[in-house]
Amino acid sequence: MICLSLVVIGCASHSLMPAAQSEAIKDRERALASHRDVIQASVRQSGNVGALAFLDAKDGHLVVLPGDSPVDAWARYATAPDGQSSSVSMPDVVTFVYRTDIPKAPETLTQSALQQQQAQRTAFVSELRRVEEQLGLMQRQLTEAMAATKQDTDKAAAEMRALAEDLAAARKFMLQTAQLGWLNQEMAVENTNGIRKIAAASQELAASSTKLEENVRQLSERLGSQLKELAARLDSIQGKIQNIK
């Protein structure tokens, strides 16, 4: 996109220009043509696609600035140390010459167009770096969020395991309590039958029968207390399950 925006005037017909300007361009082209071998040798040595070539505006010596495009060559020149760039006096119009193995005609470019495209290129690079930094920040935030989510998931799984253990303990307690109730009921029936048999057999055992009945009553009261405690614990477990949901 940068290269397409360059102002190319070398392809324009000289007949469309004032005679003096057209003659000046012809003179510049002839002067550069006389240095063709030197320009191509510099391009080959650099390994680039081509080079900006012009005659210094002050003393007329040949200047070759290699690059892979006109803007690339200009950027290398513009960012060179002060001692190198300030020693060259660039004319208003320069030519980008391609390597001999690349079938492209030389491009004639204005210095102002190159400066403008260099500014756009610098702005683009700065914006690209800003976007890369934002993407890096978003990636770090995403990684942290995923780590936090995993931590919350592990915590919820641990709570579920603890709740399952509590539920298993409650089921075991309920089974034991049911077995105890059944045994107590059997004992109560047997004790009652025994008391009746003893009462029928002998009035002397009445005192013992009364004491045994009192023991059965106390045992029943304890059983009721255990069942209430079981009910309270089941209510607590049910509340935890509802909170997790």
C-alpha positions in Angstrom: 0.0 0.0 0.0 2.9 2.3 0.7 4.5 1.7 -2.6 1.3 2.3 -4.5 0.9 5.7 -2.9 4.2 7.0 -4.2 4.1 9.8 -6.8 5.6 8.4 -10.0 6.5 10.9 -12.6 9.1 9.0 -14.6 6.4 7.3 -16.6 4.9 10.5 -17.7 5.7 11.7 -21.2 8.2 14.5 -21.4 5.9 16.2 -23.9 3.5 17.0 -21.1 6.2 19.0 -19.2 7.7 22.4 -19.9 10.6 22.2 -22.3 13.2 23.3 -19.7 12.0 20.7 -17.1 11.9 17.9 -19.7 15.4 18.7 -20.8 16.6 18.7 -17.2 15.1 15.3 -16.7 16.8 14.0 -19.8 20.1 15.4 -18.6 19.7 13.7 -15.2 18.7 10.4 -16.9 21.8 10.5 -19.2 24.0 11.4 -16.2 22.7 8.4 -14.2 22.9 6.1 -17.3 26.6 6.8 -17.5 26.9 5.4 -13.9 24.8 2.3 -14.7 27.6 -0.2 -14.0 28.5 1.4 -10.6 24.8 1.5 -9.6 24.2 -2.2 -10.5 27.4 -3.2 -8.7 26.3 -1.5 -5.5 22.8 -3.1 -5.7 24.3 -6.6 -6.2 26.7 -6.1 -3.4 23.9 -5.1 -1.0 21.7 -8.0 -2.0 18.6 -5.7 -2.2 16.0 -5.4 -4.9 17.3 -2.0 -6.1 18.5 1.4 -5.0 17.7 5.1 -5.0 20.3 6.7 -7.3 20.9 10.4 -7.8 23.7 12.9 -8.2 24.4 15.0 -5.2 22.8 18.4 -5.5 25.9 20.2 -4.2 28.9 18.6 -5.9 27.3 16.2 -8.4 28.8 13.0 -7.1 26.9 9.7 -7.5 24.9 8.6 -4.4 23.4 5.0 -4.3 21.0 4.1 -1.4 20.2 0.3 -1.7 16.8 -1.0 -0.5 14.0 -3.5 -1.4 11.7 -0.6 -2.4 11.9 3.2 -2.8 10.5 3.7 0.7 12.8 1.1 2.2 15.8 2.8 0.7 14.6 6.2 1.8 14.1 4.9 5.3 17.6 3.6 5.5 18.9 6.9 4.4 16.6 8.9 6.8 17.5 6.8 9.8 21.3 6.7 9.1 23.6 8.4 11.6 23.8 12.2 11.2 27.2 12.1 9.8 26.1 9.9 6.8 22.8 11.5 6.0 23.9 15.1 6.5 26.8 14.7 4.1 24.5 14.0 1.2 22.4 16.7 -0.5 19.5 15.0 -2.1 17.7 16.7 -5.0 14.0 17.1 -5.2 13.6 14.2 -7.7 15.4 10.9 -7.5 15.3 7.6 -9.3 14.9 4.0 -8.0 16.8 1.6 -10.2 15.9 -2.1 -10.0 18.5 -4.9 -10.2 19.2 -6.2 -13.7 17.5 -9.6 -13.1 14.2 -7.8 -12.2 12.3 -6.7 -15.3 11.1 -3.4 -14.1 11.7 0.1 -15.4 13.3 2.7 -13.2 10.9 4.8 -11.1 11.3 8.6 -10.8 10.1 9.8 -7.4 9.9 13.1 -5.5 11.6 13.6 -2.2 8.4 15.0 -0.7 6.5 11.8 -1.6 9.2 9.7 0.0 9.1 11.8 3.2 5.4 11.4 3.3 5.4 7.7 2.8 8.2 7.3 5.4 6.0 9.2 7.9 3.1 6.9 7.1 5.3 3.9 7.5 6.6 5.0 10.8 3.0 5.7 12.0 2.0 2.2 10.8 4.8 0.5 12.6 4.0 2.4 15.8 0.3 1.4 15.5 1.3 -2.2 14.9 3.5 -2.3 18.0 0.6 -0.8 20.0 -1.7 -3.5 18.7 0.8 -6.2 19.5 1.2 -4.8 23.1 -2.6 -4.8 23.5 -2.8 -8.4 22.2 -0.1 -9.4 24.6 -1.9 -7.8 27.5 -5.2 -9.5 26.5 -3.4 -12.8 26.3 -2.0 -12.4 29.8 -5.4 -11.4 31.1 -7.0 -14.4 29.5 -4.4 -16.7 31.0 -5.0 -15.2 34.4 -8.7 -15.5 34.0 -8.4 -19.2 33.0 -6.2 -19.9 36.0 -8.7 -18.2 38.3 -11.5 -20.2 36.8 -9.6 -23.4 37.2 -9.0 -22.5 40.9 -12.7 -21.8 41.4 -13.6 -25.1 39.7 -11.1 -27.1 41.9 -12.6 -25.4 45.0 -16.1 -26.3 44.0 -15.1 -29.9 43.3 -13.5 -30.1 46.7 -16.7 -28.8 48.3 -18.7 -31.3 46.4 -16.5 -34.2 47.6 -16.8 -32.9 51.1 -20.6 -32.8 50.8 -20.7 -36.3 49.3 -18.7 -37.5 52.3 -21.1 -35.8 54.7 -24.0 -37.3 52.9 -22.5 -40.8 53.1 -21.9 -40.3 56.8 -25.5 -39.3 57.2 -26.8 -42.3 55.4 -24.6 -44.6 57.5 -25.9 -42.8 60.7 -29.5 -43.3 59.5 -29.0 -47.0 58.8 -27.4 -47.5 62.3 -30.3 -45.6 63.9 -32.9 -47.7 62.0 -31.1 -50.9 63.1 -31.0 -49.6 66.7 -34.7 -48.7 66.5 -35.6 -52.2 65.3 -33.5 -53.8 68.0 -35.1 -51.6 70.6 -38.6 -52.5 69.3 -37.8 -56.2 69.4 -36.4 -55.8 72.9 -39.5 -53.9 74.0 -41.8 -56.6 72.7 -39.8 -59.3 74.3 -39.6 -57.4 77.6 -43.3 -56.7 77.6 -44.1 -60.4 76.9 -41.7 -61.4 79.6 -43.3 -59.0 82.1 -46.7 -60.3 81.3 -45.6 -63.9 81.8 -43.8 -62.9 85.1 -46.9 -61.0 86.3 -49.1 -64.0 85.5 -46.7 -66.4 87.1 -46.0 -64.5 90.3 -47.1 -61.3 91.9 -43.7 -61.2 93.6 -42.1 -60.0 90.4 -44.3 -56.9 90.1 -41.6 -54.7 91.5 -39.1 -56.0 89.0 -41.6 -55.6 86.2 -42.2 -51.9 87.1 -38.5 -51.2 87.1 -38.1 -52.9 83.7 -40.9 -50.8 82.2 -39.2 -47.7 83.5 -36.0 -48.8 81.7 -37.9 -49.3 78.5 -39.5 -45.8 78.8 -36.1 -44.2 79.2 -34.7 -46.1 76.3 -37.6 -44.9 74.1 -36.9 -41.3 75.2 -33.3 -41.6 74.2 -34.3 -43.1 70.8 -36.6 -40.1 70.3 -33.8 -37.7 71.1 -31.5 -39.4 68.6 -34.1 -39.3 65.9 -34.5 -35.5 66.5 -30.8 -35.0 66.2 -30.8 -37.0 63.0 -33.6 -34.8 61.6 -31.6 -31.7 62.4 -28.5 -33.0 60.7 -30.4 -33.9 57.6 -31.9 -30.4 57.4 -28.4 -28.9 57.6 -27.2 -31.2 54.8 -30.2 -30.3 52.6 -29.4 -26.6 53.2 -25.8 -27.0 52.0 -27.0 -28.8 48.8 -29.4 -25.9 48.0 -26.6 -23.3 48.6 -24.3 -25.1 46.1 -27.0 -25.3 43.5 
